[in-house]
């Protein structure tokens, strides 16, 4: 049996593994940045809703606010980009006096 061509096959497998690792790392980094964006958007939305104002729009982030009693809750969600995930962040705040 000949070992001819085995170096080429091993190199191809190594390159494919390296590319897969890089793509997975980029996907995780993108997901982390998107999650931070969701957290920031939820905090901004809940602060605005507590004052009775509209939440500022954020590209790629869906924001939903709801009020229960004297507490307002904002939930921000977005797709993670390269990874098949949907990320969520929630923030709560008390309504400002005079707001309902």
N, C-alpha and C positions, 0 to 999 in steps of 0.2 A: 504494500500500500504506500502511496506517495503522499508526502506532505505538501506537495506543490499547490499553491493557492491558499493555503491555510492562513498565511499572514494577511492576505487581502480580506478574507472573511472575518478574522478577528478585528481588524481595523474598522471594517464596516459596522460591526456590532458595537465596538467602542464608541464610534462617532454617533451612532443612533442613540446609544445610552446617554452620552453627553448632551445631545440635543434635547432628549426627553427630560433630563434633569434641569437644564436651563429653562425650558418652557414651564416646568412645574414650579421652579423658583420664581419666575416672573409672574405666574398665576397667583402664587401666594402673596407676593409683594403687592400686586394689583388689588387683591382681595383685602389686604390690610389697609391700604390707602382708601379704598371704597368704604370700608367699615368706619374709618375715622371721619370720612365725609358724611356718613349717615349719622354718626354721633353728633357732629357739629350741627347738622341740619335739624336734628330733633331738638337740640338745646335752643337753637335760634327760633324754631317754630313754637316751642312751648313758652318761651319768654314773650314772643310777640302775641300769642293767644292770651296769655295772662294779662297783658295790657289792653286787649281788645283789638289788636291790629292783625293784619293778614301776615302769614308766614312768607318770608322772602323765598322766591323760587331758587332751586338748586338743580343744575343740569344733571339728568340721569337719576335723580332721587325722587321717589314718590313720598309725599308727606300726608299723613292723616291725623287730624286733631279731633279730640272728643272731650266734652266737659261733663263731669259727674259731681254734682254738688258744688263745692268751692275749689275743686281740683281740676286742672286741665292736663290732659295727657297728649303728647305728640309722638307718633310712630313714623320713623323714616325707613324706607326700604329701597334697595337697589340691587341690580344684578352684579355679580362679582367679576364680570368681564371674561377672562380666559377660563375660569372654573365654572362648572354648572351649579352655582350656588346663588341663593337669594339671601342677602344680608339684611338684618333688621336692627334698629336701635330705638329705644323708647326713653322719653324723658317726661317727668311730671313736675308741676309747679302749682302753687296756690294762686288763685285769681287775685288780682289787685283789688283793693277796696273800691267799690262802685261798679265793678264789672260783673256781668252775669252770664 
